[in-house]
Amino acid sequence: MADATPRATRADAVRNREAILDAAVDELTRDPRASMAAIARAAGVGRVTLYGHFSSREQLVEQALLRVIARSEAELASLDLSGEPMAALDLLIRRSWRIVDTFHRLLGVAEETLSNDRILAHHAEPMARVRALIERGQQEGAMRTDLDSGWLTACFTAMLHTAAAEVRAGRLDDADADRIVTATVVSLFAARG
């Protein structure tokens, strides 16, 4: 019987942490300046509980970003990129773009809160997928070889983030973004005749 209370407490703590992270993603996506108090309210916990799990806004933002990246990674990992490299690139762009578009405000908060190196370190798996596809496309002659795969991977990431920022700023119409982002990336990556 003595073990029931610690287990219940641990279960409550896990539920609280999950609620806080879900609220952080929702609140920061809706309002990049959402306060810790607003996130605590949205999670249905007090500020003491929130700070018991996340000692700073920076830590909470980073953990919320990790949650989004993990969910995105799970979605991207299911993509079949084994086909023709340019068709696989098109599929990867369209799916990645929608993920970035969905969470662009949270990424904007992360860019303001965390160092670029920390953000890039959390993107290692998705970027490895992009780089592997580029390298395969280069080997098969479908993608340009005059630029390094690392540079093209960085360009891929930069274009998706820039497009999300342009949508956020109202300079790129969301309805046109899929077509424009895909056309831009494909034209940069295509093998030169």
Biotite code that builds the C-alpha atoms (Angstrom):
import biotite.structure as struc

atoms = struc.array([
    struc.Atom([0.000, 0.000, 0.000], chain_id="A", res_id=1, res_name="MET", atom_name="CA", element="C"),
    struc.Atom([2.927, 2.334, 0.666], chain_id="A", res_id=2, res_name="ALA", atom_name="CA", element="C"),
    struc.Atom([3.870, 2.313, -3.042], chain_id="A", res_id=3, res_name="ASP", atom_name="CA", element="C"),
    struc.Atom([0.471, 3.597, -4.235], chain_id="A", res_id=4, res_name="ALA", atom_name="CA", element="C"),
    struc.Atom([1.079, 7.222, -3.257], chain_id="A", res_id=5, res_name="THR", atom_name="CA", element="C"),
    struc.Atom([4.499, 7.602, -4.963], chain_id="A", res_id=6, res_name="PRO", atom_name="CA", element="C"),
    struc.Atom([3.161, 5.938, -8.134], chain_id="A", res_id=7, res_name="ARG", atom_name="CA", element="C"),
    struc.Atom([0.110, 8.197, -8.148], chain_id="A", res_id=8, res_name="ALA", atom_name="CA", element="C"),
    struc.Atom([2.343, 11.190, -7.588], chain_id="A", res_id=9, res_name="THR", atom_name="CA", element="C"),
    struc.Atom([4.604, 10.133, -10.449], chain_id="A", res_id=10, res_name="ARG", atom_name="CA", element="C"),
    struc.Atom([1.577, 9.590, -12.702], chain_id="A", res_id=11, res_name="ALA", atom_name="CA", element="C"),
    struc.Atom([0.281, 13.067, -11.782], chain_id="A", res_id=12, res_name="ASP", atom_name="CA", element="C"),
    struc.Atom([3.700, 14.550, -12.470], chain_id="A", res_id=13, res_name="ALA", atom_name="CA", element="C"),
    struc.Atom([3.844, 12.866, -15.884], chain_id="A", res_id=14, res_name="VAL", atom_name="CA", element="C"),
    struc.Atom([0.325, 14.082, -16.726], chain_id="A", res_id=15, res_name="ARG", atom_name="CA", element="C"),
    struc.Atom([1.213, 17.610, -15.594], chain_id="A", res_id=16, res_name="ASN", atom_name="CA", element="C"),
    struc.Atom([4.409, 17.638, -17.648], chain_id="A", res_id=17, res_name="ARG", atom_name="CA", element="C"),
    struc.Atom([2.541, 16.400, -20.732], chain_id="A", res_id=18, res_name="GLU", atom_name="CA", element="C"),
    struc.Atom([-0.215, 18.995, -20.211], chain_id="A", res_id=19, res_name="ALA", atom_name="CA", element="C"),
    struc.Atom([2.375, 21.753, -19.827], chain_id="A", res_id=20, res_name="ILE", atom_name="CA", element="C"),
    struc.Atom([4.192, 20.753, -23.015], chain_id="A", res_id=21, res_name="LEU", atom_name="CA", element="C"),
    struc.Atom([0.944, 20.478, -24.984], chain_id="A", res_id=22, res_name="ASP", atom_name="CA", element="C"),
    struc.Atom([-0.142, 23.884, -23.682], chain_id="A", res_id=23, res_name="ALA", atom_name="CA", element="C"),
    struc.Atom([3.262, 25.390, -24.478], chain_id="A", res_id=24, res_name="ALA", atom_name="CA", element="C"),
    struc.Atom([3.089, 24.178, -28.083], chain_id="A", res_id=25, res_name="VAL", atom_name="CA", element="C"),
    struc.Atom([-0.482, 25.473, -28.468], chain_id="A", res_id=26, res_name="ASP", atom_name="CA", element="C"),
    struc.Atom([0.035, 28.799, -26.684], chain_id="A", res_id=27, res_name="GLU", atom_name="CA", element="C"),
    struc.Atom([3.414, 29.630, -28.260], chain_id="A", res_id=28, res_name="LEU", atom_name="CA", element="C"),
    struc.Atom([2.112, 28.683, -31.704], chain_id="A", res_id=29, res_name="THR", atom_name="CA", element="C"),
    struc.Atom([-0.845, 31.016, -31.202], chain_id="A", res_id=30, res_name="ARG", atom_name="CA", element="C"),
    struc.Atom([1.110, 33.783, -29.429], chain_id="A", res_id=31, res_name="ASP", atom_name="CA", element="C"),
    struc.Atom([4.916, 33.700, -29.554], chain_id="A", res_id=32, res_name="PRO", atom_name="CA", element="C"),
    struc.Atom([5.018, 36.026, -26.521], chain_id="A", res_id=33, res_name="ARG", atom_name="CA", element="C"),
    struc.Atom([2.794, 33.814, -24.354], chain_id="A", res_id=34, res_name="ALA", atom_name="CA", element="C"),
    struc.Atom([3.894, 34.082, -20.738], chain_id="A", res_id=35, res_name="SER", atom_name="CA", element="C"),
    struc.Atom([4.721, 31.225, -18.422], chain_id="A", res_id=36, res_name="MET", atom_name="CA", element="C"),
    struc.Atom([1.575, 32.165, -16.444], chain_id="A", res_id=37, res_name="ALA", atom_name="CA", element="C"),
    struc.Atom([-0.592, 31.883, -19.583], chain_id="A", res_id=38, res_name="ALA", atom_name="CA", element="C"),
    struc.Atom([0.939, 28.499, -20.395], chain_id="A", res_id=39, res_name="ILE", atom_name="CA", element="C"),
    struc.Atom([0.341, 27.291, -16.830], chain_id="A", res_id=40, res_name="ALA", atom_name="CA", element="C"),
    struc.Atom([-3.312, 28.423, -17.032], chain_id="A", res_id=41, res_name="ARG", atom_name="CA", element="C"),
    struc.Atom([-3.780, 26.680, -20.379], chain_id="A", res_id=42, res_name="ALA", atom_name="CA", element="C"),
    struc.Atom([-2.251, 23.501, -18.931], chain_id="A", res_id=43, res_name="ALA", atom_name="CA", element="C"),
    struc.Atom([-4.536, 23.664, -15.910], chain_id="A", res_id=44, res_name="GLY", atom_name="CA", element="C"),
    struc.Atom([-1.639, 23.832, -13.455], chain_id="A", res_id=45, res_name="VAL", atom_name="CA", element="C"),
    struc.Atom([-0.237, 26.489, -11.174], chain_id="A", res_id=46, res_name="GLY", atom_name="CA", element="C"),
    struc.Atom([2.942, 28.400, -11.871], chain_id="A", res_id=47, res_name="ARG", atom_name="CA", element="C"),
    struc.Atom([4.719, 26.524, -9.061], chain_id="A", res_id=48, res_name="VAL", atom_name="CA", element="C"),
    struc.Atom([3.940, 23.235, -10.813], chain_id="A", res_id=49, res_name="THR", atom_name="CA", element="C"),
    struc.Atom([5.085, 24.614, -14.155], chain_id="A", res_id=50, res_name="LEU", atom_name="CA", element="C"),
    struc.Atom([8.367, 25.866, -12.675], chain_id="A", res_id=51, res_name="TYR", atom_name="CA", element="C"),
    struc.Atom([8.762, 22.536, -10.881], chain_id="A", res_id=52, res_name="GLY", atom_name="CA", element="C"),
    struc.Atom([9.010, 20.899, -14.315], chain_id="A", res_id=53, res_name="HIS", atom_name="CA", element="C"),
    struc.Atom([10.655, 23.694, -16.316], chain_id="A", res_id=54, res_name="PHE", atom_name="CA", element="C"),
    struc.Atom([12.893, 26.107, -14.467], chain_id="A", res_id=55, res_name="SER", atom_name="CA", element="C"),
    struc.Atom([12.911, 28.741, -17.227], chain_id="A", res_id=56, res_name="SER", atom_name="CA", element="C"),
    struc.Atom([11.050, 29.852, -20.332], chain_id="A", res_id=57, res_name="ARG", atom_name="CA", element="C"),
    struc.Atom([14.115, 28.862, -22.367], chain_id="A", res_id=58, res_name="GLU", atom_name="CA", element="C"),
    struc.Atom([13.948, 25.310, -21.033], chain_id="A", res_id=59, res_name="GLN", atom_name="CA", element="C"),
    struc.Atom([10.204, 25.092, -21.718], chain_id="A", res_id=60, res_name="LEU", atom_name="CA", element="C"),
    struc.Atom([10.605, 26.453, -25.259], chain_id="A", res_id=61, res_name="VAL", atom_name="CA", element="C"),
    struc.Atom([13.373, 23.946, -25.970], chain_id="A", res_id=62, res_name="GLU", atom_name="CA", element="C"),
    struc.Atom([11.329, 21.028, -24.655], chain_id="A", res_id=63, res_name="GLN", atom_name="CA", element="C"),
    struc.Atom([8.264, 22.174, -26.637], chain_id="A", res_id=64, res_name="ALA", atom_name="CA", element="C"),
    struc.Atom([10.447, 22.372, -29.750], chain_id="A", res_id=65, res_name="LEU", atom_name="CA", element="C"),
    struc.Atom([11.772, 18.864, -29.071], chain_id="A", res_id=66, res_name="LEU", atom_name="CA", element="C"),
    struc.Atom([8.200, 17.610, -28.784], chain_id="A", res_id=67, res_name="ARG", atom_name="CA", element="C"),
    struc.Atom([7.300, 19.138, -32.148], chain_id="A", res_id=68, res_name="VAL", atom_name="CA", element="C"),
    struc.Atom([10.453, 17.779, -33.770], chain_id="A", res_id=69, res_name="ILE", atom_name="CA", element="C"),
    struc.Atom([9.783, 14.274, -32.413], chain_id="A", res_id=70, res_name="ALA", atom_name="CA", element="C"),
    struc.Atom([6.234, 14.344, -33.781], chain_id="A", res_id=71, res_name="ARG", atom_name="CA", element="C"),
    struc.Atom([7.475, 15.695, -37.097], chain_id="A", res_id=72, res_name="SER", atom_name="CA", element="C"),
    struc.Atom([10.221, 13.092, -37.248], chain_id="A", res_id=73, res_name="GLU", atom_name="CA", element="C"),
    struc.Atom([7.683, 10.325, -36.704], chain_id="A", res_id=74, res_name="ALA", atom_name="CA", element="C"),
    struc.Atom([5.633, 11.653, -39.625], chain_id="A", res_id=75, res_name="GLU", atom_name="CA", element="C"),
    struc.Atom([8.628, 12.100, -41.927], chain_id="A", res_id=76, res_name="LEU", atom_name="CA", element="C"),
    struc.Atom([10.099, 8.701, -41.055], chain_id="A", res_id=77, res_name="ALA", atom_name="CA", element="C"),
    struc.Atom([7.024, 7.081, -42.597], chain_id="A", res_id=78, res_name="SER", atom_name="CA", element="C"),
    struc.Atom([7.669, 8.629, -46.023], chain_id="A", res_id=79, res_name="LEU", atom_name="CA", element="C"),
    struc.Atom([8.874, 6.319, -48.773], chain_id="A", res_id=80, res_name="ASP", atom_name="CA", element="C"),
    struc.Atom([11.775, 8.228, -50.317], chain_id="A", res_id=81, res_name="LEU", atom_name="CA", element="C"),
    struc.Atom([13.177, 5.237, -52.201], chain_id="A", res_id=82, res_name="SER", atom_name="CA", element="C"),
    struc.Atom([11.790, 6.199, -55.594], chain_id="A", res_id=83, res_name="GLY", atom_name="CA", element="C"),
    struc.Atom([13.173, 8.552, -58.228], chain_id="A", res_id=84, res_name="GLU", atom_name="CA", element="C"),
    struc.Atom([15.188, 11.213, -56.357], chain_id="A", res_id=85, res_name="PRO", atom_name="CA", element="C"),
    struc.Atom([13.392, 14.300, -57.698], chain_id="A", res_id=86, res_name="MET", atom_name="CA", element="C"),
    struc.Atom([9.951, 12.780, -57.033], chain_id="A", res_id=87, res_name="ALA", atom_name="CA", element="C"),
    struc.Atom([11.123, 11.830, -53.527], chain_id="A", res_id=88, res_name="ALA", atom_name="CA", element="C"),
    struc.Atom([12.416, 15.388, -53.046], chain_id="A", res_id=89, res_name="LEU", atom_name="CA", element="C"),
    struc.Atom([9.042, 16.785, -54.115], chain_id="A", res_id=90, res_name="ASP", atom_name="CA", element="C"),
    struc.Atom([7.280, 14.531, -51.573], chain_id="A", res_id=91, res_name="LEU", atom_name="CA", element="C"),
    struc.Atom([9.743, 15.470, -48.820], chain_id="A", res_id=92, res_name="LEU", atom_name="CA", element="C"),
    struc.Atom([9.404, 19.200, -49.539], chain_id="A", res_id=93, res_name="ILE", atom_name="CA", element="C"),
    struc.Atom([5.614, 19.129, -49.496], chain_id="A", res_id=94, res_name="ARG", atom_name="CA", element="C"),
    struc.Atom([5.431, 17.131, -46.271], chain_id="A", res_id=95, res_name="ARG", atom_name="CA", element="C"),
    struc.Atom([8.264, 19.061, -44.577], chain_id="A", res_id=96, res_name="SER", atom_name="CA", element="C"),
    struc.Atom([6.837, 22.386, -45.662], chain_id="A", res_id=97, res_name="TRP", atom_name="CA", element="C"),
    struc.Atom([3.471, 21.605, -44.094], chain_id="A", res_id=98, res_name="ARG", atom_name="CA", element="C"),
    struc.Atom([5.178, 20.572, -40.857], chain_id="A", res_id=99, res_name="ILE", atom_name="CA", element="C"),
    struc.Atom([7.244, 23.762, -40.770], chain_id="A", res_id=100, res_name="VAL", atom_name="CA", element="C"),
    struc.Atom([4.181, 25.797, -41.751], chain_id="A", res_id=101, res_name="ASP", atom_name="CA", element="C"),
    struc.Atom([2.164, 24.277, -38.917], chain_id="A", res_id=102, res_name="THR", atom_name="CA", element="C"),
    struc.Atom([4.793, 25.028, -36.293], chain_id="A", res_id=103, res_name="PHE", atom_name="CA", element="C"),
    struc.Atom([6.496, 28.094, -37.748], chain_id="A", res_id=104, res_name="HIS", atom_name="CA", element="C"),
    struc.Atom([5.506, 30.322, -34.842], chain_id="A", res_id=105, res_name="ARG", atom_name="CA", element="C"),
    struc.Atom([7.032, 27.910, -32.340], chain_id="A", res_id=106, res_name="LEU", atom_name="CA", element="C"),
    struc.Atom([10.185, 27.801, -34.444], chain_id="A", res_id=107, res_name="LEU", atom_name="CA", element="C"),
    struc.Atom([10.215, 31.591, -34.427], chain_id="A", res_id=108, res_name="GLY", atom_name="CA", element="C"),
    struc.Atom([10.028, 31.579, -30.625], chain_id="A", res_id=109, res_name="VAL", atom_name="CA", element="C"),
    struc.Atom([12.844, 29.030, -30.524], chain_id="A", res_id=110, res_name="ALA", atom_name="CA", element="C"),
    struc.Atom([14.970, 31.180, -32.832], chain_id="A", res_id=111, res_name="GLU", atom_name="CA", element="C"),
    struc.Atom([14.514, 34.125, -30.458], chain_id="A", res_id=112, res_name="GLU", atom_name="CA", element="C"),
    struc.Atom([15.128, 32.049, -27.321], chain_id="A", res_id=113, res_name="THR", atom_name="CA", element="C"),
    struc.Atom([17.714, 29.399, -28.243], chain_id="A", res_id=114, res_name="LEU", atom_name="CA", element="C"),
    struc.Atom([21.016, 29.582, -30.057], chain_id="A", res_id=115, res_name="SER", atom_name="CA", element="C"),
    struc.Atom([21.101, 28.560, -33.700], chain_id="A", res_id=116, res_name="ASN", atom_name="CA", element="C"),
    struc.Atom([23.513, 25.736, -32.796], chain_id="A", res_id=117, res_name="ASP", atom_name="CA", element="C"),
    struc.Atom([21.017, 24.284, -30.295], chain_id="A", res_id=118, res_name="ARG", atom_name="CA", element="C"),
    struc.Atom([18.197, 24.449, -32.821], chain_id="A", res_id=119, res_name="ILE", atom_name="CA", element="C"),
    struc.Atom([20.346, 22.818, -35.509], chain_id="A", res_id=120, res_name="LEU", atom_name="CA", element="C"),
    struc.Atom([21.457, 20.085, -33.108], chain_id="A", res_id=121, res_name="ALA", atom_name="CA", element="C"),
    struc.Atom([17.803, 19.144, -32.608], chain_id="A", res_id=122, res_name="HIS", atom_name="CA", element="C"),
    struc.Atom([17.300, 18.930, -36.384], chain_id="A", res_id=123, res_name="HIS", atom_name="CA", element="C"),
    struc.Atom([20.020, 16.290, -36.867], chain_id="A", res_id=124, res_name="ALA", atom_name="CA", element="C"),
    struc.Atom([17.712, 13.392, -37.818], chain_id="A", res_id=125, res_name="GLU", atom_name="CA", element="C"),
    struc.Atom([15.508, 15.284, -40.278], chain_id="A", res_id=126, res_name="PRO", atom_name="CA", element="C"),
    struc.Atom([18.563, 16.882, -41.863], chain_id="A", res_id=127, res_name="MET", atom_name="CA", element="C"),
    struc.Atom([20.281, 13.499, -42.188], chain_id="A", res_id=128, res_name="ALA", atom_name="CA", element="C"),
    struc.Atom([17.239, 12.309, -44.163], chain_id="A", res_id=129, res_name="ARG", atom_name="CA", element="C"),
    struc.Atom([17.431, 15.323, -46.482], chain_id="A", res_id=130, res_name="VAL", atom_name="CA", element="C"),
    struc.Atom([21.185, 14.971, -46.956], chain_id="A", res_id=131, res_name="ARG", atom_name="CA", element="C"),
    struc.Atom([20.919, 11.230, -47.718], chain_id="A", res_id=132, res_name="ALA", atom_name="CA", element="C"),
    struc.Atom([18.308, 11.947, -50.381], chain_id="A", res_id=133, res_name="LEU", atom_name="CA", element="C"),
    struc.Atom([20.467, 14.688, -51.912], chain_id="A", res_id=134, res_name="ILE", atom_name="CA", element="C"),
    struc.Atom([23.527, 12.437, -51.964], chain_id="A", res_id=135, res_name="GLU", atom_name="CA", element="C"),
    struc.Atom([21.540, 9.636, -53.627], chain_id="A", res_id=136, res_name="ARG", atom_name="CA", element="C"),
    struc.Atom([20.172, 12.136, -56.156], chain_id="A", res_id=137, res_name="GLY", atom_name="CA", element="C"),
    struc.Atom([23.696, 13.353, -56.888], chain_id="A", res_id=138, res_name="GLN", atom_name="CA", element="C"),
    struc.Atom([24.987, 9.787, -57.337], chain_id="A", res_id=139, res_name="GLN", atom_name="CA", element="C"),
    struc.Atom([22.137, 8.964, -59.707], chain_id="A", res_id=140, res_name="GLU", atom_name="CA", element="C"),
    struc.Atom([22.649, 12.173, -61.722], chain_id="A", res_id=141, res_name="GLY", atom_name="CA", element="C"),
    struc.Atom([19.237, 13.639, -60.856], chain_id="A", res_id=142, res_name="ALA", atom_name="CA", element="C"),
    struc.Atom([20.580, 16.434, -58.642], chain_id="A", res_id=143, res_name="MET", atom_name="CA", element="C"),
    struc.Atom([23.331, 18.927, -59.157], chain_id="A", res_id=144, res_name="ARG", atom_name="CA", element="C"),
    struc.Atom([26.826, 17.869, -58.134], chain_id="A", res_id=145, res_name="THR", atom_name="CA", element="C"),
    struc.Atom([28.552, 21.248, -58.376], chain_id="A", res_id=146, res_name="ASP", atom_name="CA", element="C"),
    struc.Atom([27.355, 22.091, -54.847], chain_id="A", res_id=147, res_name="LEU", atom_name="CA", element="C"),
    struc.Atom([28.119, 20.091, -51.718], chain_id="A", res_id=148, res_name="ASP", atom_name="CA", element="C"),
    struc.Atom([25.279, 18.029, -50.206], chain_id="A", res_id=149, res_name="SER", atom_name="CA", element="C"),
    struc.Atom([25.827, 19.761, -46.863], chain_id="A", res_id=150, res_name="GLY", atom_name="CA", element="C"),
    struc.Atom([25.295, 23.154, -48.463], chain_id="A", res_id=151, res_name="TRP", atom_name="CA", element="C"),
    struc.Atom([22.184, 21.985, -50.309], chain_id="A", res_id=152, res_name="LEU", atom_name="CA", element="C"),
    struc.Atom([20.816, 20.554, -47.047], chain_id="A", res_id=153, res_name="THR", atom_name="CA", element="C"),
    struc.Atom([21.360, 23.915, -45.359], chain_id="A", res_id=154, res_name="ALA", atom_name="CA", element="C"),
    struc.Atom([19.615, 25.645, -48.294], chain_id="A", res_id=155, res_name="CYS", atom_name="CA", element="C"),
    struc.Atom([16.662, 23.241, -47.999], chain_id="A", res_id=156, res_name="PHE", atom_name="CA", element="C"),
    struc.Atom([16.236, 24.092, -44.328], chain_id="A", res_id=157, res_name="THR", atom_name="CA", element="C"),
    struc.Atom([16.715, 27.818, -44.877], chain_id="A", res_id=158, res_name="ALA", atom_name="CA", element="C"),
    struc.Atom([14.130, 27.914, -47.665], chain_id="A", res_id=159, res_name="MET", atom_name="CA", element="C"),
    struc.Atom([11.472, 26.165, -45.575], chain_id="A", res_id=160, res_name="LEU", atom_name="CA", element="C"),
    struc.Atom([12.072, 28.456, -42.619], chain_id="A", res_id=161, res_name="HIS", atom_name="CA", element="C"),
    struc.Atom([12.194, 31.561, -44.821], chain_id="A", res_id=162, res_name="THR", atom_name="CA", element="C"),
    struc.Atom([8.953, 30.584, -46.531], chain_id="A", res_id=163, res_name="ALA", atom_name="CA", element="C"),
    struc.Atom([7.271, 30.105, -43.137], chain_id="A", res_id=164, res_name="ALA", atom_name="CA", element="C"),
    struc.Atom([8.504, 33.539, -42.060], chain_id="A", res_id=165, res_name="ALA", atom_name="CA", element="C"),
    struc.Atom([7.203, 35.075, -45.290], chain_id="A", res_id=166, res_name="GLU", atom_name="CA", element="C"),
    struc.Atom([3.763, 33.495, -44.744], chain_id="A", res_id=167, res_name="VAL", atom_name="CA", element="C"),
    struc.Atom([3.807, 34.743, -41.150], chain_id="A", res_id=168, res_name="ARG", atom_name="CA", element="C"),
    struc.Atom([4.678, 38.269, -42.344], chain_id="A", res_id=169, res_name="ALA", atom_name="CA", element="C"),
    struc.Atom([1.936, 38.217, -44.983], chain_id="A", res_id=170, res_name="GLY", atom_name="CA", element="C"),
    struc.Atom([4.341, 38.525, -47.925], chain_id="A", res_id=171, res_name="ARG", atom_name="CA", element="C"),
    struc.Atom([3.666, 34.986, -49.208], chain_id="A", res_id=172, res_name="LEU", atom_name="CA", element="C"),
    struc.Atom([0.125, 33.739, -49.672], chain_id="A", res_id=173, res_name="ASP", atom_name="CA", element="C"),
    struc.Atom([-0.411, 30.497, -47.776], chain_id="A", res_id=174, res_name="ASP", atom_name="CA", element="C"),
    struc.Atom([-2.413, 29.084, -50.701], chain_id="A", res_id=175, res_name="ALA", atom_name="CA", element="C"),
    struc.Atom([0.576, 29.563, -53.040], chain_id="A", res_id=176, res_name="ASP", atom_name="CA", element="C"),
    struc.Atom([3.282, 28.514, -50.586], chain_id="A", res_id=177, res_name="ALA", atom_name="CA", element="C"),
    struc.Atom([3.280, 24.780, -51.446], chain_id="A", res_id=178, res_name="ASP", atom_name="CA", element="C"),
    struc.Atom([3.810, 25.447, -55.138], chain_id="A", res_id=179, res_name="ARG", atom_name="CA", element="C"),
    struc.Atom([6.357, 28.237, -54.640], chain_id="A", res_id=180, res_name="ILE", atom_name="CA", element="C"),
    struc.Atom([8.460, 26.421, -52.045], chain_id="A", res_id=181, res_name="VAL", atom_name="CA", element="C"),
    struc.Atom([8.509, 23.217, -54.095], chain_id="A", res_id=182, res_name="THR", atom_name="CA", element="C"),
    struc.Atom([9.354, 25.016, -57.351], chain_id="A", res_id=183, res_name="ALA", atom_name="CA", element="C"),
    struc.Atom([12.156, 26.979, -55.679], chain_id="A", res_id=184, res_name="THR", atom_name="CA", element="C"),
    struc.Atom([13.807, 23.988, -54.001], chain_id="A", res_id=185, res_name="VAL", atom_name="CA", element="C"),
    struc.Atom([13.444, 21.710, -57.031], chain_id="A", res_id=186, res_name="VAL", atom_name="CA", element="C"),
    struc.Atom([14.933, 24.354, -59.343], chain_id="A", res_id=187, res_name="SER", atom_name="CA", element="C"),
    struc.Atom([17.920, 24.780, -57.016], chain_id="A", res_id=188, res_name="LEU", atom_name="CA", element="C"),
    struc.Atom([18.546, 21.043, -56.636], chain_id="A", res_id=189, res_name="PHE", atom_name="CA", element="C"),
    struc.Atom([17.910, 19.787, -60.194], chain_id="A", res_id=190, res_name="ALA", atom_name="CA", element="C"),
    struc.Atom([20.896, 18.539, -62.162], chain_id="A", res_id=191, res_name="ALA", atom_name="CA", element="C"),
    struc.Atom([22.233, 21.055, -64.640], chain_id="A", res_id=192, res_name="ARG", atom_name="CA", element="C"),
    struc.Atom([22.015, 19.930, -68.255], chain_id="A", res_id=193, res_name="GLY", atom_name="CA", element="C"),
])
